[in-house]
Amino acid sequence: MYDDTTLEEVAAAAGVSRRTLFNYFRNKEDLALSGLPEQGELIAARFAERPADEDPWTSLRAAFQVLGEIDLSAERRLEMITLLFGNESLRAGHAEKQARWHDLLTPLIEPRLPDSDRRTLQARAIAAAAIACLQAATEEWKRLGGQVDQFDLYDAAVEAIRRPTSQSEKKTT
């Protein structure tokens, strides 16, 4: 459906001219992904509201809850996610726009980390890892047809990367 829909059809459905549509969106992908920058801002604002002494991972989990509060039915959310991850250009555009979230979150995470000359690097790594966990959880949620709690999947993804490796799991060389 997405690939078969033209910008002319979108403009007509919105009751605006194609030119007006292009004043706001460069292409169909921009239109489809237009909510991502706002979502990033909402996530950053929610993170900033969290207690300053709270673990960054706990604050990120709470901040990502903003996405679950978007007023969409479960069916519509699944439809949107399926469209997003089922189309290569949308998937690439999503990753590009979501990269901005790193820039929003890093300066909020950094002051919560111990002072060191690598604190910015660590903050960027935490932001990137948390966003990757969110992405993995969203893809798994889609694969499971939206039948499980997306944030339970997020928690499982975070646990997988934060879990210390036991000696028995380490490979010897």
PyRosetta script that sets phi, psi and omega in degrees:
from pyrosetta import init, pose_from_sequence

init()
pose = pose_from_sequence("MYDDTTLEEVAAAAGVSRRTLFNYFRNKEDLALSGLPEQGELIAARFAERPADEDPWTSLRAAFQVLGEIDLSAERRLEMITLLFGNESLRAGHAEKQARWHDLLTPLIEPRLPDSDRRTLQARAIAAAAIACLQAATEEWKRLGGQVDQFDLYDAAVEAIRRPTSQSEKKTT")
pose.set_psi(1, -47.1)
pose.set_omega(1, -179.9)
pose.set_phi(2, -58.8)
pose.set_psi(2, -50.4)
pose.set_omega(2, -177.2)
pose.set_phi(3, -63.5)
pose.set_psi(3, -28.8)
pose.set_omega(3, -178.0)
pose.set_phi(4, -85.8)
pose.set_psi(4, -9.8)
pose.set_omega(4, -178.0)
pose.set_phi(5, -91.3)
pose.set_psi(5, 130.2)
pose.set_omega(5, 179.8)
pose.set_phi(6, -95.8)
pose.set_psi(6, 161.9)
pose.set_omega(6, 175.6)
pose.set_phi(7, -64.9)
pose.set_psi(7, -30.4)
pose.set_omega(7, 176.6)
pose.set_phi(8, -61.9)
pose.set_psi(8, -41.9)
pose.set_omega(8, 178.4)
pose.set_phi(9, -66.4)
pose.set_psi(9, -39.3)
pose.set_omega(9, 177.7)
pose.set_phi(10, -64.1)
pose.set_psi(10, -45.9)
pose.set_omega(10, 179.4)
pose.set_phi(11, -60.4)
pose.set_psi(11, -44.6)
pose.set_omega(11, 179.6)
pose.set_phi(12, -62.7)
pose.set_psi(12, -42.1)
pose.set_omega(12, 179.9)
pose.set_phi(13, -66.0)
pose.set_psi(13, -32.1)
pose.set_omega(13, 179.1)
pose.set_phi(14, -84.2)
pose.set_psi(14, -9.2)
pose.set_omega(14, -180.0)
pose.set_phi(15, 74.5)
pose.set_psi(15, 29.0)
pose.set_omega(15, 178.2)
pose.set_phi(16, -128.8)
pose.set_psi(16, 166.1)
pose.set_omega(16, 177.6)
pose.set_phi(17, -79.8)
pose.set_psi(17, 161.2)
pose.set_omega(17, 177.1)
pose.set_phi(18, -60.5)
pose.set_psi(18, -39.4)
pose.set_omega(18, 178.9)
pose.set_phi(19, -61.4)
pose.set_psi(19, -43.2)
pose.set_omega(19, 177.9)
pose.set_phi(20, -61.5)
pose.set_psi(20, -42.5)
pose.set_omega(20, 178.6)
pose.set_phi(21, -59.5)
pose.set_psi(21, -41.2)
pose.set_omega(21, 179.9)
pose.set_phi(22, -72.1)
pose.set_psi(22, -15.7)
pose.set_omega(22, 173.1)
pose.set_phi(23, -66.7)
pose.set_psi(23, -26.7)
pose.set_omega(23, -175.8)
pose.set_phi(24, -107.0)
pose.set_psi(24, -29.1)
pose.set_omega(24, -175.4)
pose.set_phi(25, -133.9)
pose.set_psi(25, 133.2)
pose.set_omega(25, 179.6)
pose.set_phi(26, -70.8)
pose.set_psi(26, -34.2)
pose.set_omega(26, -176.0)
pose.set_phi(27, -159.4)
pose.set_psi(27, -177.5)
pose.set_omega(27, -177.2)
pose.set_phi(28, -64.8)
pose.set_psi(28, -36.1)
pose.set_omega(28, 178.7)
pose.set_phi(29, -64.0)
pose.set_psi(29, -43.0)
pose.set_omega(29, 177.7)
pose.set_phi(30, -59.2)
pose.set_psi(30, -40.5)
pose.set_omega(30, 178.8)
pose.set_phi(31, -63.7)
pose.set_psi(31, -47.1)
pose.set_omega(31, -177.9)
pose.set_phi(32, -66.2)
pose.set_psi(32, -29.4)
pose.set_omega(32, -175.9)
pose.set_phi(33, -104.2)
pose.set_psi(33, 13.9)
pose.set_omega(33, -172.3)
pose.set_phi(34, -61.6)
pose.set_psi(34, -21.9)
pose.set_omega(34, -178.7)
pose.set_phi(35, -82.7)
pose.set_psi(35, -14.0)
pose.set_omega(35, -175.2)
pose.set_phi(36, -62.5)
pose.set_psi(36, -44.0)
pose.set_omega(36, 178.2)
pose.set_phi(37, -59.8)
pose.set_psi(37, -42.1)
pose.set_omega(37, 178.7)
pose.set_phi(38, -64.1)
pose.set_psi(38, -40.1)
pose.set_omega(38, 178.0)
pose.set_phi(39, -61.3)
pose.set_psi(39, -42.2)
pose.set_omega(39, 177.5)
pose.set_phi(40, -60.4)
pose.set_psi(40, -42.2)
pose.set_omega(40, 177.8)
pose.set_phi(41, -63.2)
pose.set_psi(41, -41.3)
pose.set_omega(41, 178.7)
pose.set_phi(42, -65.3)
pose.set_psi(42, -40.8)
pose.set_omega(42, 178.0)
pose.set_phi(43, -62.3)
pose.set_psi(43, -46.8)
pose.set_omega(43, 180.0)
pose.set_phi(44, -62.2)
pose.set_psi(44, -41.5)
pose.set_omega(44, 179.3)
pose.set_phi(45, -64.3)
pose.set_psi(45, -42.2)
pose.set_omega(45, 178.8)
pose.set_phi(46, -64.5)
pose.set_psi(46, -40.8)
pose.set_omega(46, 177.6)
pose.set_phi(47, -60.5)
pose.set_psi(47, -45.8)
pose.set_omega(47, -178.0)
pose.set_phi(48, -62.0)
pose.set_psi(48, -26.3)
pose.set_omega(48, 179.3)
pose.set_phi(49, -77.1)
pose.set_psi(49, -15.4)
pose.set_omega(49, -176.6)
pose.set_phi(50, -72.4)
pose.set_psi(50, 156.2)
pose.set_omega(50, 178.8)
pose.set_phi(51, -57.3)
pose.set_psi(51, 136.0)
pose.set_omega(51, -175.6)
pose.set_phi(52, -62.3)
pose.set_psi(52, -26.1)
pose.set_omega(52, -179.0)
pose.set_phi(53, -94.1)
pose.set_psi(53, 5.8)
pose.set_omega(53, 179.8)
pose.set_phi(54, -76.2)
pose.set_psi(54, 144.7)
pose.set_omega(54, 175.9)
pose.set_phi(55, -55.6)
pose.set_psi(55, 134.4)
pose.set_omega(55, -178.7)
pose.set_phi(56, -55.4)
pose.set_psi(56, -37.0)
pose.set_omega(56, -179.1)
pose.set_phi(57, -65.5)
pose.set_psi(57, -38.0)
pose.set_omega(57, 177.7)
pose.set_phi(58, -66.3)
pose.set_psi(58, -42.3)
pose.set_omega(58, 178.5)
pose.set_phi(59, -65.1)
pose.set_psi(59, -40.2)
pose.set_omega(59, 178.6)
pose.set_phi(60, -63.6)
pose.set_psi(60, -43.2)
pose.set_omega(60, 178.8)
pose.set_phi(61, -58.0)
pose.set_psi(61, -45.8)
pose.set_omega(61, 179.7)
pose.set_phi(62, -66.1)
pose.set_psi(62, -39.3)
pose.set_omega(62, -179.0)
pose.set_phi(63, -66.7)
pose.set_psi(63, -39.5)
pose.set_omega(63, 179.5)
pose.set_phi(64, -66.2)
pose.set_psi(64, -17.4)
pose.set_omega(64, 177.4)
pose.set_phi(65, -59.6)
pose.set_psi(65, -21.8)
pose.set_omega(65, 176.0)
pose.set_phi(66, -52.4)
pose.set_psi(66, -38.2)
pose.set_omega(66, -177.8)
pose.set_phi(67, -65.6)
pose.set_psi(67, -33.2)
pose.set_omega(67, 177.9)
pose.set_phi(68, -75.4)
pose.set_psi(68, -13.9)
pose.set_omega(68, -178.6)
pose.set_phi(69, -92.7)
pose.set_psi(69, -3.7)
pose.set_omega(69, 178.0)
pose.set_phi(70, -64.0)
pose.set_psi(70, 133.5)
pose.set_omega(70, -173.6)
pose.set_phi(71, -75.1)
pose.set_psi(71, 80.5)
pose.set_omega(71, 176.3)
pose.set_phi(72, -136.9)
pose.set_psi(72, 143.4)
pose.set_omega(72, 173.7)
pose.set_phi(73, -69.2)
pose.set_psi(73, 159.3)
pose.set_omega(73, 178.9)
pose.set_phi(74, -58.7)
pose.set_psi(74, -38.4)
pose.set_omega(74, -179.7)
pose.set_phi(75, -65.6)
pose.set_psi(75, -43.9)
pose.set_omega(75, -179.0)
pose.set_phi(76, -67.3)
pose.set_psi(76, -39.6)
pose.set_omega(76, 178.1)
pose.set_phi(77, -61.5)
pose.set_psi(77, -44.3)
pose.set_omega(77, 179.4)
pose.set_phi(78, -63.7)
pose.set_psi(78, -39.8)
pose.set_omega(78, 176.9)
pose.set_phi(79, -59.3)
pose.set_psi(79, -47.8)
pose.set_omega(79, -178.2)
pose.set_phi(80, -64.2)
pose.set_psi(80, -44.7)
pose.set_omega(80, -179.5)
pose.set_phi(81, -66.0)
pose.set_psi(81, -39.9)
pose.set_omega(81, 178.3)
pose.set_phi(82, -62.2)
pose.set_psi(82, -43.5)
pose.set_omega(82, 177.0)
pose.set_phi(83, -62.1)
pose.set_psi(83, -48.1)
pose.set_omega(83, -176.9)
pose.set_phi(84, -59.3)
pose.set_psi(84, -48.4)
pose.set_omega(84, -175.8)
pose.set_phi(85, -88.2)
pose.set_psi(85, -7.0)
pose.set_omega(85, 179.2)
pose.set_phi(86, -94.9)
pose.set_psi(86, -3.3)
pose.set_omega(86, -177.6)
pose.set_phi(87, -123.0)
pose.set_psi(87, 121.5)
pose.set_omega(87, -174.7)
pose.set_phi(88, -60.4)
pose.set_psi(88, -41.7)
pose.set_omega(88, -178.3)
pose.set_phi(89, -69.2)
pose.set_psi(89, -36.7)
pose.set_omega(89, 176.5)
pose.set_phi(90, -68.6)
pose.set_psi(90, -39.2)
pose.set_omega(90, 179.2)
pose.set_phi(91, -61.6)
pose.set_psi(91, -44.6)
pose.set_omega(91, 179.2)
pose.set_phi(92, -66.3)
pose.set_psi(92, -42.2)
pose.set_omega(92, 177.8)
pose.set_phi(93, -64.1)
pose.set_psi(93, -37.3)
pose.set_omega(93, 177.3)
pose.set_phi(94, -61.7)
pose.set_psi(94, -46.4)
pose.set_omega(94, 179.8)
pose.set_phi(95, -62.7)
pose.set_psi(95, -40.4)
pose.set_omega(95, 179.4)
pose.set_phi(96, -63.9)
pose.set_psi(96, -46.4)
pose.set_omega(96, -178.8)
pose.set_phi(97, -71.2)
pose.set_psi(97, -35.1)
pose.set_omega(97, -179.6)
pose.set_phi(98, -70.5)
pose.set_psi(98, -22.6)
pose.set_omega(98, 177.3)
pose.set_phi(99, -59.8)
pose.set_psi(99, -28.5)
pose.set_omega(99, 177.5)
pose.set_phi(100, -63.4)
pose.set_psi(100, -28.3)
pose.set_omega(100, 178.2)
pose.set_phi(101, -60.1)
pose.set_psi(101, -34.1)
pose.set_omega(101, 177.2)
pose.set_phi(102, -57.6)
pose.set_psi(102, -46.1)
pose.set_omega(102, -178.0)
pose.set_phi(103, -65.7)
pose.set_psi(103, -30.9)
pose.set_omega(103, 178.0)
pose.set_phi(104, -75.3)
pose.set_psi(104, -38.3)
pose.set_omega(104, -173.9)
pose.set_phi(105, -85.3)
pose.set_psi(105, -33.4)
pose.set_omega(105, -175.8)
pose.set_phi(106, -54.1)
pose.set_psi(106, -49.7)
pose.set_omega(106, -179.3)
pose.set_phi(107, -68.8)
pose.set_psi(107, -16.8)
pose.set_omega(107, 176.5)
pose.set_phi(108, -83.8)
pose.set_psi(108, -33.1)
pose.set_omega(108, 179.9)
pose.set_phi(109, -76.8)
pose.set_psi(109, -40.5)
pose.set_omega(109, -172.3)
pose.set_phi(110, -51.0)
pose.set_psi(110, -47.5)
pose.set_omega(110, -178.1)
pose.set_phi(111, -66.3)
pose.set_psi(111, -14.7)
pose.set_omega(111, -179.8)
pose.set_phi(112, -86.3)
pose.set_psi(112, -6.0)
pose.set_omega(112, -177.6)
pose.set_phi(113, -98.2)
pose.set_psi(113, 155.1)
pose.set_omega(113, 176.4)
pose.set_phi(114, -58.7)
pose.set_psi(114, 144.2)
pose.set_omega(114, -178.3)
pose.set_phi(115, -65.0)
pose.set_psi(115, 125.9)
pose.set_omega(115, 175.4)
pose.set_phi(116, -162.0)
pose.set_psi(116, 167.9)
pose.set_omega(116, 179.1)
pose.set_phi(117, -75.3)
pose.set_psi(117, -5.3)
pose.set_omega(117, 178.6)
pose.set_phi(118, -114.1)
pose.set_psi(118, 15.5)
pose.set_omega(118, -176.8)
pose.set_phi(119, -61.8)
pose.set_psi(119, -40.9)
pose.set_omega(119, 178.1)
pose.set_phi(120, -63.3)
pose.set_psi(120, -44.2)
pose.set_omega(120, 176.4)
pose.set_phi(121, -58.6)
pose.set_psi(121, -46.6)
pose.set_omega(121, -179.7)
pose.set_phi(122, -62.4)
pose.set_psi(122, -41.4)
pose.set_omega(122, 178.9)
pose.set_phi(123, -63.8)
pose.set_psi(123, -42.3)
pose.set_omega(123, 178.0)
pose.set_phi(124, -64.1)
pose.set_psi(124, -40.3)
pose.set_omega(124, 179.3)
pose.set_phi(125, -64.9)
pose.set_psi(125, -41.2)
pose.set_omega(125, 178.3)
pose.set_phi(126, -64.6)
pose.set_psi(126, -45.0)
pose.set_omega(126, 178.7)
pose.set_phi(127, -60.6)
pose.set_psi(127, -46.2)
pose.set_omega(127, -178.8)
pose.set_phi(128, -63.8)
pose.set_psi(128, -43.2)
pose.set_omega(128, -179.5)
pose.set_phi(129, -65.5)
pose.set_psi(129, -41.9)
pose.set_omega(129, 179.7)
pose.set_phi(130, -64.3)
pose.set_psi(130, -40.9)
pose.set_omega(130, 178.6)
pose.set_phi(131, -67.9)
pose.set_psi(131, -38.5)
pose.set_omega(131, 176.5)
pose.set_phi(132, -64.0)
pose.set_psi(132, -38.5)
pose.set_omega(132, 177.2)
pose.set_phi(133, -65.0)
pose.set_psi(133, -40.8)
pose.set_omega(133, 177.8)
pose.set_phi(134, -62.6)
pose.set_psi(134, -42.9)
pose.set_omega(134, 178.9)
pose.set_phi(135, -62.1)
pose.set_psi(135, -47.8)
pose.set_omega(135, -180.0)
pose.set_phi(136, -61.9)
pose.set_psi(136, -42.1)
pose.set_omega(136, 179.3)
pose.set_phi(137, -64.3)
pose.set_psi(137, -39.6)
pose.set_omega(137, 180.0)
pose.set_phi(138, -65.9)
pose.set_psi(138, -43.0)
pose.set_omega(138, 178.7)
pose.set_phi(139, -64.5)
pose.set_psi(139, -39.3)
pose.set_omega(139, 178.5)
pose.set_phi(140, -68.3)
pose.set_psi(140, -38.8)
pose.set_omega(140, 177.5)
pose.set_phi(141, -59.8)
pose.set_psi(141, -43.5)
pose.set_omega(141, 176.8)
pose.set_phi(142, -62.7)
pose.set_psi(142, -46.0)
pose.set_omega(142, -179.0)
pose.set_phi(143, -59.6)
pose.set_psi(143, -34.6)
pose.set_omega(143, -179.4)
pose.set_phi(144, -87.4)
pose.set_psi(144, 8.5)
pose.set_omega(144, 176.7)
pose.set_phi(145, 69.4)
pose.set_psi(145, 25.1)
pose.set_omega(145, 177.9)
pose.set_phi(146, 70.4)
pose.set_psi(146, 18.6)
pose.set_omega(146, -174.1)
pose.set_phi(147, -88.6)
pose.set_psi(147, 1.2)
pose.set_omega(147, 179.1)
pose.set_phi(148, -129.1)
pose.set_psi(148, 166.3)
pose.set_omega(148, 178.9)
pose.set_phi(149, -74.6)
pose.set_psi(149, 123.1)
pose.set_omega(149, -177.1)
pose.set_phi(150, -61.9)
pose.set_psi(150, -33.8)
pose.set_omega(150, -177.8)
pose.set_phi(151, -79.8)
pose.set_psi(151, -20.8)
pose.set_omega(151, 168.9)
pose.set_phi(152, -66.5)
pose.set_psi(152, -38.9)
pose.set_omega(152, 176.7)
pose.set_phi(153, -66.2)
pose.set_psi(153, -39.9)
pose.set_omega(153, 176.8)
pose.set_phi(154, -60.2)
pose.set_psi(154, -46.1)
pose.set_omega(154, 179.4)
pose.set_phi(155, -59.4)
pose.set_psi(155, -40.9)
pose.set_omega(155, 179.1)
pose.set_phi(156, -65.1)
pose.set_psi(156, -38.6)
pose.set_omega(156, 178.8)
pose.set_phi(157, -66.6)
pose.set_psi(157, -43.8)
pose.set_omega(157, 178.5)
pose.set_phi(158, -63.8)
pose.set_psi(158, -42.9)
pose.set_omega(158, 179.2)
pose.set_phi(159, -59.1)
pose.set_psi(159, -37.8)
pose.set_omega(159, -179.3)
pose.set_phi(160, -63.1)
pose.set_psi(160, -36.2)
pose.set_omega(160, -178.6)
pose.set_phi(161, -91.1)
pose.set_psi(161, -20.3)
pose.set_omega(161, -178.8)
pose.set_phi(162, -95.2)
pose.set_psi(162, -14.1)
pose.set_omega(162, -176.8)
pose.set_phi(163, -67.1)
pose.set_psi(163, 128.0)
pose.set_omega(163, 176.1)
pose.set_phi(164, -66.1)
pose.set_psi(164, 144.1)
pose.set_omega(164, 178.1)
pose.set_phi(165, -83.0)
pose.set_psi(165, 125.7)
pose.set_omega(165, 179.0)
pose.set_phi(166, -76.1)
pose.set_psi(166, 161.0)
pose.set_omega(166, -179.4)
pose.set_phi(167, -58.6)
pose.set_psi(167, -35.5)
pose.set_omega(167, -178.0)
pose.set_phi(168, -71.1)
pose.set_psi(168, -20.8)
pose.set_omega(168, 179.7)
pose.set_phi(169, -87.4)
pose.set_psi(169, -18.1)
pose.set_omega(169, -179.1)
pose.set_phi(170, -73.1)
pose.set_psi(170, 138.2)
pose.set_omega(170, 176.3)
pose.set_phi(171, -86.1)
pose.set_psi(171, 139.6)
pose.set_omega(171, 175.7)
pose.set_phi(172, -96.6)
pose.set_psi(172, 144.6)
pose.set_omega(172, -179.9)
pose.set_phi(173, -118.5)
pose.dump_pdb("model.pdb")
